[in-house]
C-alpha cells in the first residue's frame, strides 16, 4: 500500500510526529491503541475522521520504517 498520501509530518502539528493527514492523530497513538487491544472497529467508532484505508496506511508506514532496521530482544532481569 502507498501510505504517502495518507500519512504526513508537519513541524506545526504534534511537533512533527507522523499523523494521519487532516487529523492530529499520530501513528504512534494509533499503534498504542492496537497494542492495548483495541479492534479496528473500536478505533473507527471512536475516531470517525478515520477510515480503514487510513488504518492500513498507519501499518504500512510502520512496516516501511522497520523494514531495514534490526532489533534485538533484550533479556529482562528478574
C-alpha positions as CSV (number, residue, x, y, z in Angstrom):
1,X,0.0,0.0,0.0
2,X,1.1,3.5,-0.7
3,X,0.8,5.3,2.6
4,X,2.4,8.6,1.4
5,X,-0.9,10.3,0.6
6,X,-2.4,9.5,4.0
7,X,0.5,9.9,6.5
8,X,2.2,13.3,6.9
9,X,4.6,15.0,9.2
10,X,4.4,18.8,9.8
11,X,6.5,20.5,12.3
12,X,3.5,22.6,13.4
13,X,1.4,19.5,14.2
14,X,2.4,17.4,17.2
15,X,6.0,18.6,17.0
16,X,6.4,16.9,13.6
17,X,5.2,13.4,14.6
18,X,3.8,11.4,11.7
19,X,0.0,11.8,11.7
20,X,-3.0,10.7,9.6
21,X,-3.4,13.5,7.1
22,X,-6.1,16.0,8.1
23,X,-6.1,14.9,11.8
24,X,-4.0,15.3,14.9
25,X,-3.9,11.5,15.4
26,X,-0.4,10.3,15.4
27,X,0.8,7.0,14.1
28,X,2.3,6.4,17.5
29,X,-1.0,7.0,19.3
30,X,-3.0,4.8,16.9
31,X,-0.5,1.9,17.2
32,X,-0.7,2.2,21.0
33,X,-4.4,1.7,20.9
34,X,-3.9,-1.5,19.0
35,X,-1.2,-2.5,21.4
36,X,-3.7,-2.0,24.2
37,X,-6.1,-4.4,22.5
38,X,-8.4,-2.1,20.6
39,X,-10.0,-3.5,17.5
40,X,-10.2,-1.8,14.1
41,X,-14.0,-1.3,14.8
42,X,-13.4,0.4,18.1
43,X,-10.8,2.8,16.7
44,X,-13.1,3.7,13.7
45,X,-16.1,4.1,16.1
46,X,-14.2,6.4,18.5
47,X,-12.4,8.4,15.8
48,X,-14.9,8.9,12.9
49,X,-12.5,11.0,10.9
50,X,-10.6,7.8,10.2
51,X,-11.4,5.0,7.7
52,X,-10.0,1.6,7.1
53,X,-7.6,2.9,4.4
54,X,-6.1,5.3,7.0
55,X,-5.6,2.5,9.4
56,X,-4.0,0.4,6.7
57,X,-1.7,3.4,6.0
58,X,-0.6,3.5,9.6
59,X,0.5,-0.1,9.5
60,X,2.1,0.3,6.0
61,X,4.1,3.4,7.2
62,X,5.2,1.5,10.3
63,X,6.3,-1.5,8.3
64,X,8.3,0.7,6.0
65,X,10.0,2.3,8.9
66,X,11.0,-1.1,10.3
67,X,11.9,-2.7,7.0
68,X,15.6,-2.3,7.1
69,X,16.1,-1.9,10.8
70,X,17.4,-4.7,13.1
71,X,16.1,-5.1,16.6
72,X,17.5,-7.5,19.2
73,X,15.5,-8.8,22.1
74,X,16.9,-7.9,25.4
75,X,16.6,-10.3,28.3
76,X,14.7,-8.8,31.2
77,X,16.4,-9.1,34.5
78,X,14.2,-10.7,37.1
